[in-house]
Amino acid sequence: MLANEPVDDLLSPADSLDYWRQRKAAGLARANLLPLAAELGAGINWLTITAILLIGEPFEGLSPFNGISLRAFSEDVLSAPREPQRYRRIEDLYERLDEIVRGAIRLIPEDMPAVIGLSGGRDSRHILFAHLAEGRPLPRLVTARHFINGLSERDLAAAQMVAARLGAPHTVVDQPGDRFRPEWDKNLMIGLQNLQHSWGIALARELAGPEALYDGLSGGILFGRGRSVASFPGRAEPRRPPFADMRAHLLKMLVDRPLELLRPWAPPHLISPEVLQTIRDMLLTSFSRYEQFPNPLSLFSYDQLTRRITPHFTFGMMPNEVVVCPYDTREMLHFAFSLPWEVSCDWRFQDKALAHCYPQYADLPFGSDLETPPPAWTPDEQSEAASWGRLRPLLAPRLSPAGLEYLDKSPRSLRTVQSATLLAQAYFWDEHGYLPDAATFFGPEGA
């Protein structure tokens, strides 16, 4: 079991900042695996590495290191009501969502300044509007470009529209041209535990300060926009489809499709039939525990996948002492996971809630609604080629000639950058038992 076991992540927030400070301490403990692994002399758990390369993060108690088990969250979430809640008007649900968000904001003292990472999506926008509705002064607004090119620029454009409407100062954070370096350092910060959010390093530097940080992580998963739900063919059904259909879809999304991206280059020992079958069996066993809930896909995705990112990213990477996640309280989870199937699969649920509760802003588009994005940020090919040249020797002895040639010649998609970096670090750790920082491994920037 991981040392310094985190506090109960689903405790109802206390009437002070202690709850969020405990969440911060717990997130740091959960993310900071490398010192513990080095102390124990723990080797790499290659089954977990395969799971991360496929899914993006581990699930259940899987850890990247042998001998270290990461506690699963599900015991707490599974205490939520299993019967779909009834409602007279859909507007009642919109108002209930808003009240829960505002209730989390009221836990922060009125005289404590706030900062928010404003994206072009629903979650951070709802928190911002709720903050203002509570009579609080404008928080500091920061938007970071990320590495998903066109989507990044649409997010930025939508966030700028919100800031302009409010007449608020708005800081835009650019990304470095070399994606390998932040990927490497992000993995050091979170102990090789997921592929995502290296763009958050630049954001964290700008958010740092004495303010309480609002984070909107998890809202999309809770309310119909998670990839497992949004891609499910039966999501538009008025009644919940057969559970067997959901199981098949889950395996398709989490194993079969990602495998198509790995198969051209991944070392055979990572994607052998035996390893893949073990991961499939573990996923199905885990998923079966959510069968009695109104929307098993949403709950599984949140509980076993997204909720692991919260401690790593929001609490583990962000330096602010107080980090507030209104979408990650017991009250919010009980509300979200008791919504009827047809409501929980409505990917416009939050849009409608915002339009109902804050009609004065209903004309502002979300990033995903913008049809013509501005020119996208692109990485510096020369810098990335130099970094790839330093990673390549770690992978070359383990990859087939065809696999290595594929990585040498293929366009470096974000997923390829993420996967190759993580795998190279796993091999480095297996040889040396430690990981240097990016500056030490890659050398001076621009070299």
N, C-alpha and C positions, 0 to 999 in steps of 0.2 A: 504494500500500500504506500502511496506517495506520502512522504513526510509532510508535516504541517497541513493536515487534511483541511480543506476549506470549510468555512461555516456553511450552515444550511442555506443554500442559494435562494430558497423560496420562502424564507421567513417573511412575515409581513413587516414592512418597514416600520421602525420605531419613530417616535415623534422627535427625532433629532438626526444629526448627520452620522451617528455611529453606525447605522446599518450600511450606508454607502461606503464608509471608511473600511468596514469589515469586508465588504465585497471587493474593494480595491486590494486589500491585503491578501485575500483569498485568491484573487486573480493572479497576483504576482507569484504566489506560491505555486499555483498550478502551472503557470507558464514557464517558471524558472527550473526546468528539468536538468539542464546540462551539468550544473555543479553536483547535483545528487548522483547523476549517472557516472560522472568522473570519479566521485568518492567511492562508489560501489564497484567501479571497474566494469560497468555494465556494457555488454556488447549490443549490437543492433538487432532488433527483432525484425527480420525481413518480411514476415507475414504482414506486420503493421505497415512497413514501408510500401508494400504492394497495395494495401488498402488505401493508404493516403494518395498514392499515385492515381488510383482509380477514382476514388470518391472525393478526394480533396482534403479529408480529415479522417481520423480514426473514429470508431464507434465502440459502444460498450466500454470495457475496461482496457482496450488495446493501448499499448504504449510503444513508442519507437525503440525503447530500450528493454532488454531482457531483465527480469527481476523487479521491474517497477510496474505496478498496476495502478491505473487511473480510475478512480471511483466513477461509476456511471451515475447519472442524475435521476434516472427514471423512477426510483422509489418515491420521490417527492411529487413529480408531475403526475404519476399514476393515481395519486390520491384525489385528483380533480374529479368533479362529477362526470358520470358516464352517460347520463341521459341528456338528449338535446333539450336546450331550454326553449320554452315557449314564449312567444311575444305577440302582442296585439297589433303593433305597428312597427314596421321596419325602422322608422325614425327613432323608436325607443332604443334600439340597438346602437344607432349612430350616437345618440346622446349619452348612452352608457359608456361607450368607448371614450368619448371626450371627457367624461367625468373621471374616469380612471386615470387618463393622462394628466388631467389637471390636479388630481389628488396627489400624484407623485411629485408634481412641481411644488405643491404647497408644503412638502416636507423640507424644502430648502428655505432658510431664513430670507425674509424679504430684502434685507440689506446685503445679502451676499451676491456679488456680481456673477454673471454666468457667461459662458461661451458655448457656441454650438457649431458643430461641423455640418453646415447646411449643404445638402445635396440637391439634386433636381427631383428627388422622389417624394413620397408621401410622408414617411416617418418623421424625418427631421422637420418638415414643414408643419406637420400637426403639432409637434412639440413647441415650435416657435410661436404659432398662433395661440396655443393654449397658455404659454408663458405670458404673452401680452394680454390675453383675456383675464388673467389673474391680477392684472394691474402692475405687473413687473416692468421695469425699464428694459429697453432693447438690449438683448445680449450681444456680445461681440460675435460677428458672423464670419466664418472662415469656410472656404470651399477649396478642396484640393482636386486637381486633375488626378486621374488614375490611369491605369495602363490598358483600358479597354477602348482605346481610340475614339471612334465615333460616339459611343455612349458617354464617354467622359466629357466630350465637348457639349453634348446635349444637356448633360447634368449641370455643367457650369453655366450654360446659357439660361436655363430655367432658374437656377439659384440667383443669378444676377437680376432676373426679372422680379423675383420676390424682394430682394434687397432694395431695388430701385423703387418699387411700390411703397415700401416702408420708409424710404428716405434714409436708409441705414448704411453706414460704412461697411465695406465688404472686402475682405482680403482673399486673394486668389493665390494658391500655392502651386508652383510648377514642380515637375518631376525631373530627376536627373536623366540624362540621356542613355545611361547604361542600366538596364533592368537587372542584370546579374548581381550587381553589388548590393542594392537594397534587398534583393531576394536572399542573398547569403546572410546579411546581418539580421533580417527579420527572422530567419530560421534559428539563429543564435538566441534571439530574444525570447522565442516561444518554444525552444527545445524540439525543433523538427516536427511539430505537431500538426501543421496543416500547410497547404499550398498557398493560401490566400493572404491578401492584405499587405503586401510589401509596400504598396503605395502609402500606407498609413504612417510610415516612418517620417516622411516629409510633413505630413499633416500634423503628427504629434508634436513636432518641433514648434509649429506655429500656434497650436492650441495651448502649449505650456503656459501656465500662469497661476495666479491665486484663485481664479474663478472656479465655480462648479461647472463641470463639463456635462452637457446633455448629449446623450447618444441615442439614436433611434434604431439601433440594431435589433433585428428580429421581427419587426412589424410585417414585412413582406411575407415571411414564413407563416406567421400567425393568421394572416388574412388573405390567403388565396394566391399569392404571387411566388411562392416557392416553386422551384423547377419541377419537383415531383408532382405537385398538384397542378401547376399551370400546363404541364405537358400531358396530363392524364386524359385519354380520350373520353372517359365517362364523367368528367367533371361537370358537364352541363346537364346531367341527368337530374330529374327532380327528386329522385330517391337514391340512396347510396348504392352503387353497383356492388357486385359480388366481391368479397374480400380476396378471392383467388385472382381476380383481374388486377387488383392493386398489387398483389405480391409479384405477379409477372411483370407489371410495369416498373416496380421498384428495381428489380434485377436488371431490366433493360436499361434504365437510366443510370444506375450506380455501378454496374459492372460491364454490360455488353457494349454500350456506346463508348465509354471511356477506353475500353480495351482496344477498340479500333484505332485510337490515337497512339496507344503504347506498342501495339504488336509490331509495327515496322522497325522498332529500334530497341525495345526493352530487353535486358538479359533474359535468356530462357528460364533461369531458375526463379525469376520473379513472377512469371506469368505461366507457369506450368499448369496443366489441367488439375493437378492435385491442389495446388495453392488456390486457384480460382474457385474450385468447388468448395474448399474450406470457407472461403470468404462468402460465397453464396449461402452456404448452410448457416453460417453465423448471422448473416443479415436476416434470413427468414426466421430464425429462432428469435431474434430480437424483435422483428416486426410483429410477430404473433402476439406479443404482449400488449399491443395497442388495438387489437381487433374490436374490442367492445366500445371504443370511443366513436363519436359521430364522424370524425375524419381521421382515420389512422395515418394516412399519408402525411398530413400536416403535423400531427403530433410526433410521429417518428422523426420527421425531418428536423423539427425544432429540438426535441429532447436529445436525440443521439448525434446530431450533426451540428446544426447552427449554434446550439447552446454551448458547445465546446469552444466555438470561436470567441464568444463573449469574454470569458476570462483571458484568453490569449491576446485578443486584439484590444478590446475596450479597456479592460482593467490591467492587462499585462504590458501593453505598449504605451498607453497614454500616461503622461507624467502627472496629470492633475491629481491632487489629493482626493478630491471628491468627484466621482463619476456617477451620474444619475441615468438610469435606463428605465424610463417609464413603461416600456413594453416587456420588461423582464421582472415583474412582481407577481406574487401569487394571485393577487386580485385580477390582473390582466390575463394570466394564463388560464385561470378557471373560467373567465369570460370567453376567451377565444376558443378553448377546447370543448366548450359546451354548445357552441353555435351549431345549428342544424346543417346538414350536408350542403344544401343548396346555398346557404349563406356563406359558409366557410370556404366554398370553392369560387365565390364571386370575386374575381381579381379587381373589380372596381369598388369593392366594399368601402375601402378607405377613401377613395375619390368622392363617393356619395356622402360619406360621413362628413368630410371636410366641407363639401358644398352646402350641406344642411346646417352645420354648426357655424361656419364662417362664410356666409354667402357673399360678403364683400370682396372675397379673394377668389371666387369660383372661376373667374375668367383667366386666371394665371395657369398656363400649361405646366405639365410635368415634363421632365426631360424626355421620357419615352414617347410623349405626344408630338414632339417637334419633328417635322418631316425633313427639314433641310438643315442638317447640323453644320456648324462652322468647320473650317479646316481642322483636321485632327492632329493632335500631338503625335509625333513619331520618334522612336528611339534613334540614337546616334549609331549607325551601322558600324562605323570604324571602332568606336569604343567597345561595342558589344562583341565584335570580332576578336578584339584583344582579350577580353575577359573569357570568351569561349576558348581561346588558345590556352588559357591557364586551367580551365576546367577539364579540357579534353583528355590530358594524360591520366586523370583519375578514372575516367570512364573507359578509355581505350582498351585496357586489358580485359575488361569484363563484357564488352559488347562484341557482337559479331562484326566482321568487316562490313557487311551490308548495313548493319544497324548504325555503325559509326559513320559510314558514308551518308546515310539518310540524315543524320543530325548535322553533318558538315554542309550538306547542300540544301536542306529544306529551309523554307522561310521560318524564322524564329517566332512562332506564335507565342503568346503569353503562357499558354499551358506547357509548351515545350521548354521555355525558360524556367518556369517553376519546377517542372519535373526533373530536368537535367541537373539543376542546382541542388535540389534535395537529395537526389541519388548520389551525386558526387560527394556531398557532405557525409552521407551515410558510409560510403566507402572510405573516406578520409578518417572518420571516427573509428571505423573497424580496424584501421591500420595503426592509428596514433593514440586513440583514446581521448582526444580533445579536438576542438575546432578553433582556429584563429579567426580574428575579425576580418572583414572584407579588405581593409587597407593592408593588412599583413599578407593575406593570401593573394590578392590581385595586384598589389603594388600601388604606387601613387596613382591617383585618378588621372586619366588621360595618357598614361604611359603605354 
